[in-house]
Amino acid sequence: MQLADLRHIYDAEGPFATVYLQAGEAGADAEQQVRLRWDQLRSQLADAGADDQAIDALDQALSAGKAQAVQSEGRVLVANREGLLLEENFDAAHGAGDLAVVGPLPQLGNYIRERARSLRMLVAIADQEGAVLRRVVMTSSEVHETGPESSVEGSAVESVHKPRGNALSHRQIQNTADEAAKQNIRDVVVSVTKAAKSWKPDVLVLAGETQGRKLLHEQLPADLQGIAREVESGGGIPSGSADEGGERALQEDLEALARTLTIEKARTQTDRYQESKAGNLTVEGAEDIRRAAQLGAIDTLLLRYDQQADDEEQLLYAAASVDAAVALVGTSITDHAAAILRYEAPVDQMDVNP
């Protein structure tokens, strides 16, 4: 994740009011539930000295019209006296409950860590006649957000269904069916390529009927083939004939793939850290990371996958100030934080308090 995306928040003037609302069961009383939860958090912010303007901005963001979405999806919000700085659909607390904090820095560690765990999936559920495209954001255990679904119908007018038997008279029909399927898949490829260019997914998931998804995989441009993964489920979805079990199987496949890819991401960053360490392009521990940030040397701030770093919010602020990225690793590191450097930085020669 690039911290430049959050630079406008870190560059704003504090104090900051940060609110996490955990997702829950949405129902007919969602508006009342969100209001009760927010009233309690609002009181905590007021008691902690939050600016009235910040509280008012949060009030507006948690208006009644958004109650169902807030209750079902969760929220993370940041505001200061200038107004609302961040509002994202996000089950931020992961079972830890709601949270409201006032401080000189926004409390974005939970949000950033979960963003780093997340995967943007472009899901293409294909058969030989067309496809359904879905945009899904997932962690290793749950769906964060599902975007609008779109359908692609191939332009071929001939049937893709082949006759049975080996009679010579059937060969032309078979060839026509093959060409119709290829034309339909070419149309799908155009739509998938366009969607990927605008949405920039981490992974392109190919699902659905076997022949359709295999043909789609073969026709993809090289850059999309590089991020494509196939799953076995999803048959019947493009044509509208899938049952509840088919949808459930697809969901389970996406969750399993998210777990696998999340682990792979952490391993990749761990390997990258070890390679950089061998080249003297890393630092460990909160103090040396801050020194490296003062030199503008941080390329990527590394946090332990499941362990909060010492002074984590300060380290994120320092890394954001030099437009660094942030990633998660699974290896043991001092203070649960390290950094990959852009160049070799003499942090050991710097004063502790320059």
BATOR-130061 format. One record per atom (N, C-alpha, C): x negated, y negated, z negated; residue in one letter. Coordinates in pm, whole numbers, padded with zeros to 5 digits, always signed. Layout:
// BATOR-130061
XYZa ...
// end
This chain:
// BATOR-130061
-00085+00119+00000m +00000+00000+00000m -00088-00124+00000m -00054-00222+00084q -00130-00346+00091q -00073-00447-00010q -00157-00492-00101l -00110-00587-00203l -00084-00724-00145l -00128-00749-00022a -00097-00876+00044a +00055-00896+00054a +00130-00785+00058d +00275-00795+00064d +00333-00859-00061d +00259-00854-00171l +00305-00910-00298l +00228-01035-00339l +00142-01082-00250r +00055-01195-00283r +00136-01319-00323r +00252-01342-00257h +00331-01461-00288h +00382-01458-00431h +00401-01339-00487i +00445-01329-00626i +00330-01361-00719i +00215-01298-00696y +00099-01321-00783y +00049-01465-00774y +00072-01531-00659d +00027-01670-00644d +00124-01770-00706d +00245-01725-00742a +00344-01814-00801a +00305-01850-00945a +00370-01950-00997e +00339-01998-01131e +00424-01924-01235e +00358-01873-01340g +00429-01806-01448g +00485-01905-01548g +00552-01856-01649p +00573-01715-01682p +00674-01647-01590p +00667-01514-01588f +00752-01433-01502f +00846-01349-01586f +00968-01336-01539a +01063-01242-01598a +01075-01123-01504a +01040-01006-01555t +01046-00883-01475t +01153-00792-01533t +01239-00740-01446v +01350-00655-01490v +01349-00526-01409v +01357-00413-01481y +01376-00283-01419y +01511-00229-01463y +01594-00191-01369l +01722-00126-01396l +01719+00014-01338l +01730+00112-01424q +01725+00251-01379q +01854+00287-01306q +01842+00371-01205a +01960+00417-01133a +02042+00510-01222a +02172+00514-01195g +02262+00600-01272g +02376+00647-01184g +02474+00708-01246e +02591+00756-01174e +02682+00639-01139e +02702+00615-01010a +02791+00508-00968a +02935+00556-00976a +03023+00471-01022g +03164+00508-01032g +03252+00385-01029g +03377+00405-01064a +03473+00295-01059a +03438+00185-01158a +03364+00220-01265d +03329+00120-01367d +03188+00067-01349d +03133+00081-01226a +02995+00039-01202a +02974-00108-01236a +03069-00193-01198e +03055-00336-01226e +03043-00363-01375e +03128-00297-01455q +03123-00316-01599q +02992-00263-01658q +02947-00145-01608q +02825-00086-01659q +02703-00174-01631q +02695-00225-01509v +02582-00312-01473v +02586-00439-01555v +02703-00496-01575r +02715-00620-01652r +02673-00598-01798r +02715-00486-01857l +02677-00458-01996l +02526-00439-02008l +02469-00366-01912r +02325-00343-01916r +02249-00474-01896r +02293-00554-01800w +02225-00680-01772w +02241-00777-01889w +02356-00780-01954d +02376-00870-02068d +02274-00840-02178d +02248-00714-02201q +02151-00677-02303q +02010-00720-02262q +01975-00696-02137l +01843-00737-02089l +01830-00889-02087l +01938-00955-02052r +01940-01102-02047r +01908-01160-02185r +01966-01102-02288s +01941-01148-02424s +01795-01127-02462s +01739-01012-02419q +01598-00986-02448q +01508-01089-02382q +01539-01125-02258l +01458-01225-02188l +01469-01361-02254l +01591-01399-02293a +01611-01528-02358a +01534-01534-02490a +01541-01424-02568d +01470-01420-02696d +01319-01426-02676d +01272-01374-02561a +01128-01372-02533a +01079-01503-02472a +01171-01598-02449g +01131-01730-02400g +01133-01747-02250g +01207-01664-02179a +01216-01678-02033a +01281-01810-01996a +01237-01870-01886d +01297-01994-01839d +01443-01973-01800d +01525-02073-01829d +01667-02063-01793d +01684-02045-01643d +01599-02112-01564q +01610-02100-01417q +01582-01957-01370q +01487-01892-01436a +01457-01753-01400a +01574-01662-01434a +01633-01682-01551i +01748-01601-01591i +01865-01625-01498i +01888-01749-01459d +01998-01780-01367d +01976-01711-01232d +01852-01710-01185a +01823-01644-01057a +01850-01494-01065a +01816-01434-01178l +01843-01292-01197l +01993-01267-01208l +02063-01360-01273d +02210-01351-01283d +02273-01342-01145d +02229-01430-01057q +02286-01433-00922q +02252-01305-00845q +02130-01254-00864a +02089-01133-00793a +02167-01011-00838a +02214-01014-00963l +02288-00900-01017l +02437-00930-01023l +02485-01001-00924s +02625-01040-00918s +02714-00918-00899s +02843-00938-00925a +02938-00827-00922a +02943-00758-00786a +02923-00830-00679g +02932-00771-00547g +02825-00667-00519g +02720-00663-00601k +02611-00567-00581k +02613-00455-00684k +02717-00452-00767a +02718-00361-00882a +02703-00214-00842a +02778-00171-00740q +02771-00031-00699q +02630+00007-00655q +02568-00079-00573a +02434-00051-00524a +02332-00051-00637a +02343-00148-00728v +02251-00155-00840v +02261-00030-00926v +02385+00012-00952q +02406+00129-01038q +02353+00257-00973q +02373+00273-00845s +02336+00398-00779s +02190+00402-00735s +02132+00286-00703e +01997+00283-00647e +01891+00233-00744e +01933+00157-00847g +01835+00095-00935g +01781-00033-00876g +01713-00110-00956r +01658-00237-00910r +01529-00270-00984r +01440-00340-00916v +01331-00410-00979v +01338-00554-00930v +01330-00648-01025l +01343-00789-00991l +01238-00869-01067l +01190-00975-01003v +01096-01067-01067v +01143-01209-01035v +01143-01294-01137a +01181-01434-01118a +01095-01523-01206a +01080-01649-01162n +01018-01752-01245n +01107-01875-01239n +01056-01986-01285r +01141-02107-01289r +01178-02157-01150r +01104-02113-01049e +01134-02153-00912e +01244-02067-00848e +01274-01953-00911g +01380-01869-00856g +01338-01723-00844g +01412-01647-00764l +01388-01505-00747l +01269-01481-00655l +01175-01397-00698l +01055-01367-00620l +01055-01227-00562l +01128-01136-00625l +01131-00998-00577l +01264-00936-00616l +01325-00865-00521e +01443-00783-00549e +01437-00662-00457e +01420-00545-00515e +01409-00423-00437e +01500-00316-00495e +01563-00237-00405n +01635-00118-00448n +01532-00016-00491n +01540+00026-00616f +01430+00105-00667f +01465+00163-00803f +01459+00297-00816d +01480+00361-00945d +01350+00351-01024d +01327+00234-01076a +01194+00197-01120a +01144+00273-01242a +01230+00297-01339a +01180+00344-01468a +01163+00495-01474a +01214+00570-01376h +01196+00715-01369h +01232+00782-01500h +01350+00753-01551g +01398+00818-01672g +01362+00746-01800g +01284+00640-01791a +01240+00569-01911a +01339+00463-01955a +01445+00441-01878g +01546+00343-01916g +01519+00206-01858g +01608+00111-01893d +01596-00026-01844d +01483-00098-01918d +01433-00204-01854l +01322-00279-01912l +01331-00425-01870l +01304-00515-01964a +01297-00659-01935a +01176-00716-02008a +01087-00784-01934v +00961-00833-01990v +00937-00975-01943v +00887-01059-02032v +00842-01194-01997v +00692-01201-02021v +00617-01253-01924g +00474-01261-01943g +00408-01351-01841g +00279-01377-01858p +00206-01463-01766p +00186-01400-01629p +00203-01267-01620l +00193-01196-01493l +00320-01114-01470l +00360-01095-01346p +00470-01002-01320p +00428-00861-01357p +00519-00783-01412q +00489-00647-01454q +00527-00550-01341q +00436-00536-01247l +00466-00463-01124l +00398-00327-01116l +00331-00285-01222g +00260-00158-01218g +00351-00040-01183g +00466-00029-01250n +00558+00082-01221n +00606+00078-01077n +00640-00041-01031y +00690-00058-00894y +00582-00022-00792y +00462-00072-00811i +00354-00047-00716i +00316+00100-00715i +00311+00160-00833r +00277+00302-00842r +00381+00386-00766r +00508+00351-00783e +00611+00428-00714e +00610+00402-00564e +00579+00278-00524r +00564+00249-00381r +00451+00331-00322r +00341+00345-00397a +00228+00423-00348a +00264+00570-00337a +00359+00617-00418r +00404+00756-00411r +00506+00778-00299r +00559+00670-00246s +00670+00681-00152s +00624+00711-00010s +00715+00769+00067l +00690+00799+00207l +00804+00744+00291l +00769+00676+00398r +00868+00631+00494r +00881+00738+00601r +00998+00799+00606m +01022+00909+00700m +01117+00864+00810m +01075+00880+00934l +01166+00869+01048l +01203+01012+01084l +01330+01047+01063v +01377+01184+01082v +01453+01192+01214v +01404+01274+01305a +01470+01295+01435a +01527+01436+01435a +01661+01445+01430i +01729+01574+01427i +01778+01600+01570i +01712+01690+01638a +01730+01701+01784a +01791+01834+01825a +01860+01831+01939d +01889+01950+02016d +01859+01915+02162d +01902+01996+02256q +01866+01971+02395q +01955+01867+02462q +02051+01816+02390e +02141+01716+02448e +02119+01576+02391e +02051+01566+02279g +02029+01435+02219g +01971+01450+02080g +01986+01346+01998a +01929+01349+01864a +02000+01248+01775a +01987+01269+01646v +02028+01173+01544v +01901+01125+01475v +01885+00994+01462l +01767+00936+01398l +01807+00878+01263l +01730+00910+01161r +01753+00856+01028r +01625+00797+00973r +01640+00689+00898r +01526+00629+00831r +01542+00654+00681r +01447+00724+00623v +01457+00765+00483v +01329+00728+00411v +01343+00672+00291v +01228+00646+00205v +01238+00743+00088v +01135+00823+00068m +01138+00926-00036m +01012+00922-00120m +01029+00961-00247t +00914+00997-00329t +00902+01148-00322t +00814+01203-00405s +00797+01348-00403s +00917+01419-00464s +01012+01345-00522s +01123+01413-00588s +01260+01360-00554s +01270+01246-00485e +01403+01191-00464e +01405+01092-00348e +01527+01065-00301v +01547+00965-00197v +01555+00827-00262v +01475+00734-00213h +01485+00595-00258h +01594+00522-00181h +01593+00540-00053e +01680+00459+00032e +01702+00531+00165e +01823+00527+00213t +01854+00582+00345t +01909+00471+00432t +01844+00446+00543g +01886+00339+00633g +01999+00384+00723g +02043+00297+00811p +02151+00332+00904p +02109+00444+00997p +02206+00529+01030e +02182+00642+01120e +02216+00601+01262e +02138+00649+01357s +02167+00621+01497s +02163+00749+01577s +02246+00756+01681s +02252+00873+01767s +02198+00840+01905s +02132+00936+01965v +02080+00922+02100v +02140+01033+02184v +02211+00997+02288e +02265+01095+02381e +02184+01093+02509e +02140+01210+02551g +02064+01218+02674g +02147+01178+02795g +02080+01128+02899s +02151+01076+03016s +02180+01183+03122s +02129+01304+03102a +02152+01409+03201a +02300+01444+03208a +02352+01457+03330v +02493+01492+03346v +02512+01642+03358v +02405+01716+03392e +02416+01860+03405e +02414+01924+03266e +02467+02045+03257s +02467+02118+03131s +02327+02171+03101s +02293+02179+02973v +02165+02237+02932v +02180+02384+02902v +02301+02437+02910h +02326+02577+02878h +02296+02666+03000h +02224+02774+02976k +02182+02862+03084k +02274+02985+03093k +02291+03040+03212p +02371+03162+03226p +02293+03283+03176p +02364+03386+03138r +02300+03510+03097r +02264+03593+03222r +02170+03683+03206g +02137+03772+03316g +02018+03723+03396g +01972+03808+03486n +01852+03777+03564n +01882+03767+03713n +02005+03754+03750a +02040+03749+03892a +01974+03630+03958a +01930+03650+04084l +01865+03544+04160l +01954+03421+04172l +02086+03445+04181s +02178+03332+04198s +02183+03243+04074s +02135+03294+03963h +02137+03216+03840h +02014+03127+03824h +01912+03155+03903r +01785+03086+03881r +01798+02935+03901r +01871+02893+04001q +01888+02751+04026q +01962+02684+03910q +02062+02753+03857i +02135+02698+03743i +02042+02686+03622i +01958+02788+03602q +01864+02783+03491q +01767+02666+03506q +01715+02647+03627n +01623+02536+03651n +01691+02402+03627n +01817+02393+03670t +01892+02269+03650t +01912+02242+03501t +01942+02348+03425a +01959+02333+03280a +01829+02289+03215a +01717+02347+03257d +01587+02308+03201d +01558+02161+03228d +01584+02116+03349e +01558+01977+03384e +01650+01883+03308e +01775+01923+03287a +01869+01840+03210a +01820+01824+03066a +01773+01934+03007a +01721+01927+02870a +01600+01835+02862a +01510+01845+02960k +01391+01761+02961k +01427+01613+02974k +01526+01583+03060q +01569+01445+03077q +01628+01391+02947q +01709+01472+02881n +01768+01430+02754n +01659+01402+02650n +01560+01489+02645i +01453+01471+02547i +01369+01348+02581i +01349+01321+02710r +01276+01199+02747r +01350+01076+02696r +01483+01078+02703d +01562+00966+02650d +01545+00955+02498d +01540+01069+02431v +01521+01069+02286v +01384+01013+02251v +01282+01051+02328v +01146+01003+02303v +01141+00850+02310v +01210+00792+02405v +01213+00646+02417v +01268+00585+02290v +01378+00639+02240s +01440+00584+02119s +01353+00607+01997s +01293+00724+01985v +01206+00752+01871v +01086+00659+01872v +01026+00639+01989t +00910+00551+02000t +00945+00408+01961t +01059+00361+02005k +01104+00226+01971k +01128+00213+01821k +01194+00312+01761a +01221+00308+01618a +01091+00312+01537a +00996+00395+01579a +00869+00405+01508a +00789+00277+01517a +00794+00211+01631k +00720+00086+01648k +00773-00023+01556k +00904-00029+01538s +00963-00134+01455s +00957-00100+01306s +00965+00030+01272w +00976+00068+01130w +00846+00118+01070w +00753+00163+01153k +00620+00208+01110k +00628+00315+01000k +00681+00433+01032p +00694+00539+00932p +00559+00601+00898p +00551+00659+00779d +00433+00737+00741d +00434+00872+00809d +00554+00925+00833v +00566+01057+00893v +00690+01060+00982v +00679+01129+01094l +00792+01153+01182l +00834+01298+01162l +00954+01319+01111v +01003+01453+01082v +01091+01499+01198v +01057+01613+01254l +01133+01671+01364l +01214+01788+01311l +01346+01776+01319a +01435+01878+01266a +01535+01916+01374a +01621+02014+01341g +01727+02052+01433g +01701+02183+01506g +01777+02203+01611e +01770+02325+01690e +01627+02346+01745e +01580+02470+01740t +01439+02500+01766t +01391+02449+01902t +01463+02482+02008q +01418+02442+02142q +01414+02291+02157q +01514+02223+02102g +01519+02078+02113g +01404+02010+02043g +01376+02052+01917r +01269+01985+01843r +01132+02020+01898r +01115+02145+01949k +00986+02183+02008k +00960+02101+02134k +01063+02086+02216l +01049+02008+02339l +01022+01862+02306l +01088+01810+02203l +01063+01673+02160l +00919+01655+02114l +00870+01750+02036h +00732+01743+01986h +00634+01737+02103h +00657+01819+02204e +00567+01823+02320e +00567+01692+02399e +00680+01623+02403q +00694+01504+02485q +00651+01375+02413q +00625+01381+02284l +00590+01261+02209l +00455+01206+02254l +00437+01073+02248p +00304+01016+02273p +00208+01062+02165p +00080+01052+02193a -00024+01110+02106a -00019+01052+01965a +00005+00920+01951d +00004+00862+01818d +00116+00916+01731d +00232+00945+01791l +00342+01000+01714l +00324+01150+01689l +00263+01219+01783q +00231+01360+01757q +00141+01373+01634q +00056+01273+01615g -00036+01278+01503g +00031+01268+01367g +00150+01209+01360i +00220+01198+01230i +00346+01284+01226i +00366+01369+01327a +00488+01449+01336a +00475+01577+01254a +00582+01612+01183r +00594+01738+01110r +00729+01799+01144r +00731+01930+01166e +00855+01999+01196e +00910+02068+01072e +01043+02066+01058v +01112+02145+00957v +01217+02231+01028v +01257+02340+00964e +01342+02438+01030e +01490+02402+01028e +01531+02314+00940s +01673+02288+00918s +01724+02177+01010s +01854+02149+00998g +01915+02040+01073g +01994+02081+01193g +02002+02211+01220g +02078+02256+01335g +02224+02217+01327g +02279+02169+01436g +02420+02130+01441g +02448+01986+01408g +02351+01916+01349i +02376+01777+01309i +02396+01686+01430i +02311+01693+01534p +02334+01601+01647p +02471+01616+01711p +02520+01741+01718s +02649+01765+01784s +02768+01751+01691s +02738+01728+01562g +02846+01712+01466g +02904+01842+01415g +02836+01954+01442s +02889+02084+01401s +02822+02138+01274s +02735+02060+01212a +02667+02106+01091a +02762+02107+00973a +02745+02205+00884d +02827+02209+00763d +02749+02149+00647d +02813+02150+00530e +02749+02092+00411e +02619+02164+00378e +02617+02294+00401g +02495+02370+00375g +02380+02329+00462g +02410+02292+00587g +02305+02246+00677g +02244+02115+00632g +02329+02025+00587e +02279+01897+00536e +02195+01919+00410e +02242+02007+00324r +02169+02035+00200r +02034+02098+00229r +02030+02189+00327a +01903+02252+00364a +01805+02150+00419a +01854+02055+00499l +01767+01950+00551l +01712+01865+00437l +01799+01830+00342q +01755+01750+00228q +01646+01823+00149q +01663+01952+00128e +01563+02029+00054e +01432+02035+00131e +01440+02048+00263d +01318+02050+00344d +01245+01916+00337d +01320+01805+00339l +01259+01673+00330l +01193+01653+00194l +01257+01700+00089e +01199+01688-00046e +01070+01770-00056e +01072+01891-00002a +00952+01975-00006a +00839+01912+00073a +00872+01856+00190l +00770+01790+00272l +00715+01667+00201l +00803+01591+00134a +00757+01473+00060a +00659+01512-00050a +00688+01622-00121r +00596+01667-00226r +00460+01702-00166r +00463+01775-00057t +00338+01818+00007t +00256+01698+00054t +00322+01604+00122l +00250+01490+00177l +00201+01395+00068l +00277+01382-00041t +00233+01297-00151t +00105+01352-00213t +00102+01483-00232i -00019+01547-00285i -00135+01529-00188i -00107+01544-00059e -00212+01525+00042e -00268+01383+00039e -00178+01284+00023k -00223+01145+00016k -00318+01125-00101k -00282+01178-00218a -00368+01163-00335a -00502+01233-00314a -00499+01351-00253r -00624+01422-00227r -00712+01347-00128r -00648+01290-00025t -00724+01214+00074t -00793+01095+00010t -00722+01024-00077q -00782+00909-00145q -00890+00953-00242q -00870+01069-00307t -00972+01121-00398t -01099+01155-00320t -01084+01220-00205d -01200+01253-00120d -01269+01126-00072d -01189+01028-00033r -01245+00901+00014r -01325+00833-00098r -01272+00841-00219y -01341+00782-00334y -01475+00852-00357y -01476+00985-00352q -01599+01059-00376q -01703+01028-00269q -01660+01018-00144e -01752+00985-00034e -01809+00844-00053e -01722+00749-00090s -01768+00612-00111s -01861+00603-00232s -01832+00683-00332k -01918+00684-00451k -02058+00730-00416k -02067+00829-00327a -02198+00878-00284a -02275+00770-00210a -02203+00677-00147g -02267+00567-00077g -02280+00441-00158g -02261+00452-00291n -02274+00338-00383n -02175+00226-00349n -02054+00266-00304l -01952+00169-00268l -01827+00184-00355l -01848+00212-00483t -01737+00221-00578t -01777+00158-00711t -01677+00120-00786v -01695+00084-00927v -01584+00152-01006v -01610+00172-01134e -01511+00231-01223e -01493+00142-01344e -01373+00148-01400g -01346+00076-01524g -01298-00066-01501g -01217-00113-01594a -01151-00242-01579a -01249-00358-01563a -01355-00359-01642e -01446-00474-01639e -01520-00485-01506e -01572-00375-01456d -01645-00380-01330d -01551-00407-01212d -01428-00362-01221i -01331-00392-01115i -01304-00542-01111i -01291-00604-01226r -01268-00749-01228r -01389-00824-01171r -01507-00776-01203r -01628-00839-01148r -01634-00825-00996r -01601-00707-00948a -01601-00685-00803a -01498-00774-00735a -01385-00795-00800a -01282-00883-00744a -01333-01027-00736a -01410-01070-00836q -01467-01205-00833q -01560-01224-00714q -01620-01116-00670l -01709-01121-00553l -01633-01097-00422l -01503-01074-00432g -01423-01047-00312g -01456-00913-00249g -01506-00818-00329a -01560-00695-00274a -01463-00578-00274a -01346-00592-00333i -01256-00477-00345i -01182-00452-00214i -01195-00331-00164d -01116-00287-00048d -00988-00218-00094d -01000-00125-00188t -00885-00051-00237t -00897-00029-00387t -00796-00071-00461l -00787-00041-00603l -00726+00097-00618l -00790+00182-00697l -00744+00319-00717l -00693+00337-00859l -00571+00388-00871l -00511+00415-01001l -00488+00564-01015l -00495+00615-01138r -00463+00755-01161r -00318+00780-01125r -00295+00896-01065y -00161+00928-01013y -00053+00918-01120y -00081+00968-01239d +00023+00976-01341d -00020+00915-01474d -00112+00820-01471q -00163+00761-01594q -00184+00611-01575q -00123+00530-01662q -00139+00385-01651q -00282+00344-01683q -00335+00253-01606a -00472+00206-01626a -00478+00105-01739a -00594+00095-01799d -00618-00011-01897d -00612-00146-01825d -00539-00241-01883d -00523-00375-01822d -00472-00365-01679d -00378-00275-01653e -00334-00248-01516e -00281-00372-01446e -00199-00452-01515e -00141-00569-01451e -00248-00671-01413e -00349-00687-01498q -00460-00778-01466q -00539-00727-01346q -00559-00597-01339l -00633-00540-01226l -00555-00555-01096l -00425-00536-01101l -00343-00555-00981l -00347-00701-00936l -00343-00792-01031y -00351-00935-00999y -00485-00966-00933y -00592-00912-00989a -00725-00938-00934a -00738-00879-00793a -00687-00759-00774a -00695-00695-00642a -00609-00770-00541a -00491-00815-00581a -00404-00889-00491a -00469-01021-00448a -00548-01080-00536s -00610-01210-00506s -00711-01200-00392s -00760-01078-00364v -00854-01058-00252v -00792-00970-00144v -00658-00961-00144d -00583-00887-00041d -00630-00743-00028d -00654-00679-00141a -00693-00538-00140a -00570-00449-00126a -00596-00323-00098a -00490-00223-00099a -00491-00153-00235a -00388-00073-00260v -00383+00007-00382v -00340+00148-00343v -00402+00247-00408a -00371+00387-00380a -00385+00467-00509a -00338+00592-00504l -00341+00679-00621l -00441+00792-00598l -00508+00833-00707v -00602+00943-00700v -00572+01042-00812v -00623+01164-00795g -00599+01267-00895g -00721+01301-00978g -00829+01228-00961t -00952+01259-01033t -00966+01172-01158t -01047+01215-01251s -01070+01140-01374s -01162+01021-01345s -01120+00901-01388i -01198+00780-01368i -01190+00693-01493i -01294+00616-01518t -01302+00532-01637t -01185+00435-01644t -01122+00426-01759d -01007+00337-01781d -00891+00369-01687d -00895+00487-01625h -00791+00531-01531h -00781+00440-01408h -00891+00373-01375a -00891+00284-01258a -01030+00279-01199a -01034+00265-01067a -01160+00250-00995a -01130+00167-00870a -01235+00139-00794a -01217+00062-00670a -01318+00107-00567a -01272+00116-00443i -01360+00133-00329i -01396-00006-00279i -01524-00029-00253l -01572-00163-00219l -01590-00183-00069l -01579-00308-00029r -01603-00344+00110r -01752-00346+00142r -01831-00373+00041y -01976-00375+00055y -02036-00352-00083y -02161-00318-00089e -02226-00292-00217e -02233-00421-00297e -02177-00418-00417a -02166-00540-00499a -02247-00522-00627a -02331-00619-00661p -02417-00608-00780p -02342-00644-00908p -02238-00570-00941v -02157-00605-01058v -02235-00591-01187v -02334-00502-01189d -02413-00481-01312d -02503-00599-01343d -02520-00689-01245q -02606-00805-01268q -02526-00931-01307q -02393-00918-01313m -02309-01032-01344m -02289-01043-01495m -02270-01166-01541d -02239-01188-01681d -02104-01128-01714d -02086-01084-01836v -01959-01026-01878v -01848-01130-01869v -01880-01253-01906n -01781-01363-01901n -01837-01477-01818n -01840-01463-01686p -01901-01566-01600p -01817-01694-01602p 
// end
